[in-house]
Amino acid sequence: MATSLCIIFCILFISSSSALDEKNVTKNPADELVAIVNINRTSHKSSSLTNNPGLACIALQYIKAYQGKCNEVGGPDAKKPAESEFPDTFAPNCGVKVATLAPITGRVLGCQSKYIKPDKAFTQILTMKNSSLNIIYNNTHTEIGAAVSGSDGGGPYFWCLLFSNGKSNSSFVLEEGEAKITRPGCFSGANDECSGVNGLWENLSFLTIFVGVFVAGCYTILV
């Protein structure tokens, strides 16, 4: 009887873990960010933009170039990757054909110590400056790529929007048909179910409690 009850606990634990995993991988904050940008563009009578996975993967590489240095995103120490890194490093790392790179017509980058949801990232990080809003609503853009990533599994967290005036299906073309997936981080338009940056920790906290209940239950039953 005791053994049977422990088996039931185990089955419930596995089922709950699977359910959490399934729920966690259905969200991609970078895709959510693109949707928010397009909603705001159309409300300002600008056209919505094509979500280009090749450009989005490059946006994630753009973030990685900062190596977690939030102070280099803005202010007196602000820096940005060299243009040569797009064909030399970013495109190859993503599997984007270098010959199909199109001009980057705008870039918006933000960084802070704590992770927040895409809608708040848009209003509290990426659009705090008028210059950023001008870039986002610019009518010369045709494509967008978004990325979000933490550093070493935690903060600081970077949010990046890259814009281009490339043509759909002919710019930022992927050699294998899909962008190379690199972790940590999420990018928009990928055929990859990417969890929220901090979603894993929320699930781990829940699972930790569940494990405690499971162990205590089995111990009580067996004793």
N, C-alpha and C positions, 0 to 999 in steps of 0.2 A: 504493500500500500504506500509506504513512504517513498519507495523508489518510483512508483507511478506518479505520485504528486510532484516529485522533483523533475521527472521527464516533462510533465505538463508545464511547470515553471520554465523549463529550458525552451520548449516550443514557443511559449508566449514571448520569451526574451528574443529569440531569433526572428519571430514574426514582427515584433515591434521594431527591431533593428532594421529589417528589410523595408518596413513601411516608412521609417524615418529616412532611410537612404533614398527611397524612391521619391519622397516628397522633396528632399533637399536638392536633387539634381535637376528638378524641372524649372529652375529659375536661373536666369543669367542677367546680372545687374547691368552689364554692358548693353544688352539688347533693350532693357528697360530704359536705359539712358537715351538710346537712339530714338525710341518711341516718344520720350518726353521732349527731346529736341524738335522732332518733326511736328508734334502737337503745337509747340510754341511758335515754330516757323509759320505754320499755316494760320495760326491766330494773328500773326503779324503780316499776313498776306504774302508770305514767301512760300515757294514750292517745297514740298517734302523731298527728302533726299534718299537716294538709294543706299541701303546698308551693304557696304562692300566688305566681305570677310578678309580679303587680302590687305586692304587698307587698315582694317581693324587690327589684324595681327601685327602690322607694322606699328600701330599705335601702342600695342603692348610692348613691343621691342623698344619703342621710344621711351616708355616709362622705365624699362629695365636699364636704359643707358644712364639714368640718374643714380643707380646703385643705392637707392634708399635715402639719398641726400635731399631731404625736403627743403632745406635752406637754399638750394640752387634753383628752385622753381620760380621764386619771385624775390623782390627786394634787391638790395645792393649787390648780393652775391649771385644774382640770377644768371643762369647759363642755359644753353640749349645745344643738343647734339649737332655736330657738323653735318652739312648737307651731304657730304661724301658717305656718311654712315647709311644713308638710305639704300644706295645700290651696293655698297661694299659689305654691309652687315645685316641691316634690318630685312631686306628682301630675301637674301639667301637663308636666313634663319627661319623665315616664314614659308619658304618654298614659292615665293612670288617671282615670276619671270621679270628680270631686270629690264628687259626691252619694253615691258608694258607699264612701267612706272609713269604715272601722270603727275603734273605739278601739284604740290600741296598749296592750296589756296587759303588755308587757315589752320591754326592750331590753338587749342585751349587746354591748358594743363593746370591742375590743382592738386594740393597735397595737404593733409593734416594728420594728426596723430591717431585719431579715432575713426573707425569705420561708421559711415552713416548710409542710409538708403539712397537709391538713385535720385529720387525727387528732391531730397534735401541736399544732396551733392550738387544738383543743378542750381538750386537757388542760393545755397549758402557757401559754395566753393567756386563753381565755374562761372557764375554770372554776377559776381560782386562788383566787377568793373565794367564801365560803359564800353570800353574797348573790346571786352569779351563778348558782350551782347552784339556789337557791330559785326564781329566775326561770325557769330552764330547765325545772324539774320541776313548775312550777305547773299545777294542774289546770284553771284557768280558760281556758287557751289552747286555741284550736281550729286556728289557722293559724300558719304560720311563713314567713318570707322571709329568705334569707341572701345575703350579698354579701361579696366580697373584692376589694381593689384596692390597687395600689401608687400611687406618686405620681411623675408625670413620667417614667414608664417604669422606675422603680426604687423604692427604699425611701424612707420607711417604708411598711410594709404594714399595712393595716387589715382587720379581720374584724368583721362586724356580723351580729347576729341580731335580727330584729324579730318580735314575737309579737302576735297579735290574737285576739279572741274573735268575729270575724266569721263569717258563714255562707258556706259554700262556694258558689261561682258567683254570689254576690250582693254580695260585698265586694271592694273594690279591683279593680273591673271595668275592663277595658282597652277604650278607645274603638275601636281597630282590631282587636281580638282578640289582639294581641300587644304586648308592652311595647316601647317605643322602646329600641333598643340604643345604649348610650353607652360609649365607651372613654376611658381604660383601665378595666378592672374586669370582673368576672363576677357575675352574680346567678342565683339558683336558679329552676328552673321555667321558664326561657326556652326558646323554640324556636330557640335559638342555640347552636351548638357553640363553647364558649368554652374556649380552651386554659388550662393552668395558668399562673399569673402569671409564673413564671420559665422555663417550658418553651421559649419562643422563644429565649432565650439559650443553652440547652443545644443546641438544634437548630443555631443559628448557629455555635456552636463546632465542631460536627461538620461542617457544610458548609464552614467555613473550611478545615479539614484536607483535605476532599475536593477543594476548589478547588485547593489547593496541589499535591496529587498529580496532579490533572488537568493543570494547567499544566506541571508538571515533566515529566510523561509525554509530552505533546505536543511540548515543546521538545526532549526527547531523541530522539524519533522523527523529527522534521523535520530536526534537525541531523545 
